[in-house]
Amino acid sequence: MTTFIKTILATEPDGRARFRHETLALAEGKPAARLSPLQPSGGYQLRESPVGFRSDFHCTDHPQWVFILRGQMEIGLQDGSSRVFGPGEHFYSADVLPAGASFDPAVHGHWSRQVGSEPLVTLFLRG
């Protein structure tokens, strides 16, 4: 059986966003084309971010897949680390604000920015 590594940006119990990985079994399909079980989805949006785009710290409103179609996207975390995703790469953004918490930009969420000389084009697919 083949597996798929799902990179997840999630809110941890301390309220901070961190990356982690989960393995999904590709147990369906045929040996030449393995598939995961069908996953639910709730719509998608496309976004183009111009050269120089950078967000403030924020949480994800709704868990969603983020697929990089063109350009590069950097995600920065509260601990000072960051990760760059390029065309064909993806992650599952699930760093929602903890229940009952008020957003604190010194604790919660992540920032994102466009990297490089071409605009960033992303596909957001709600989970």
C-alpha positions in Angstrom: 0.0 0.0 0.0 1.2 3.5 -0.9 0.8 6.5 1.4 0.5 10.2 1.0 2.1 12.7 3.4 -0.3 15.4 4.5 1.4 18.5 5.8 -0.8 20.2 8.3 -0.6 23.7 9.8 -2.5 23.2 13.0 -3.2 25.0 16.3 -1.6 23.1 19.2 -3.0 23.0 22.7 -0.9 26.0 23.7 -2.7 28.1 21.0 0.3 28.3 18.7 0.3 27.2 15.1 2.8 24.5 14.1 3.4 22.2 11.2 3.0 18.5 11.6 2.6 15.5 9.2 0.0 12.8 8.9 0.2 9.8 6.7 -2.9 8.9 4.6 -3.3 5.5 3.1 -3.8 5.3 -0.7 -5.8 2.1 -0.4 -8.2 2.5 -3.3 -7.8 2.5 -7.0 -5.5 0.2 -9.0 -1.8 -0.6 -8.6 -1.0 1.8 -11.4 -3.0 4.7 -9.8 -3.5 4.5 -6.1 -6.2 6.7 -4.5 -7.2 7.8 -1.0 -10.7 7.4 0.1 -13.0 10.2 -1.2 -12.7 13.2 1.1 -15.4 15.8 1.7 -15.0 19.3 0.5 -16.9 22.6 0.8 -16.0 24.7 -2.2 -12.9 26.4 -3.4 -11.4 29.8 -4.1 -8.5 31.0 -6.3 -6.3 33.8 -5.2 -3.6 35.9 -6.9 -1.3 37.8 -4.6 0.9 40.5 -6.2 4.6 40.7 -5.8 5.3 42.2 -2.3 2.1 40.8 -0.7 2.4 39.9 3.0 -0.3 39.4 5.6 -0.3 40.1 9.3 -0.6 37.3 11.8 -4.0 35.6 11.4 -5.8 32.3 12.0 -7.5 30.2 9.3 -11.3 30.8 9.4 -12.1 27.4 8.0 -9.8 24.4 7.6 -8.7 24.2 4.0 -6.2 22.8 1.6 -3.8 25.3 0.1 -2.3 24.4 -3.3 0.4 26.6 -4.8 -0.3 26.9 -8.5 2.3 29.5 -9.4 4.9 31.5 -7.6 6.0 30.9 -4.0 4.3 31.3 -0.6 6.1 31.6 2.7 4.3 30.8 5.9 5.7 32.2 9.1 5.0 31.0 12.6 5.1 32.6 16.1 8.3 30.8 17.0 10.1 32.6 14.2 10.3 29.7 11.8 9.0 29.8 8.3 8.5 27.4 5.4 8.3 28.2 1.6 6.0 26.3 -0.7 6.4 26.4 -4.4 4.3 25.3 -7.5 2.8 21.8 -7.0 3.2 21.9 -3.3 0.4 22.0 -0.8 -0.5 22.0 2.9 -3.7 21.7 5.0 -4.3 24.9 6.9 -6.2 24.1 10.1 -4.8 26.7 12.5 -8.2 28.0 13.7 -8.6 30.2 16.7 -9.1 27.9 19.8 -12.6 27.8 21.1 -13.4 30.7 23.5 -10.1 32.5 22.8 -9.8 36.1 21.7 -7.2 36.5 18.9 -3.8 37.6 20.2 -1.4 38.4 17.3 1.5 37.6 19.7 0.3 34.0 20.2 -2.1 32.8 17.6 -1.9 32.1 13.9 0.6 32.6 11.1 1.6 35.1 8.4 1.9 34.5 4.7 3.7 36.3 2.0 4.5 36.1 -1.7 8.2 35.2 -2.4 10.2 35.9 -5.6 9.6 37.8 -8.8 6.2 36.5 -9.9 2.8 36.8 -8.4 1.5 34.0 -6.2 -1.5 32.0 -7.4 -3.1 29.7 -4.9 -6.1 27.4 -4.8 -8.0 27.2 -1.4 -10.1 24.0 -1.1 -12.3 23.9 2.0 -12.1 20.6 3.9 
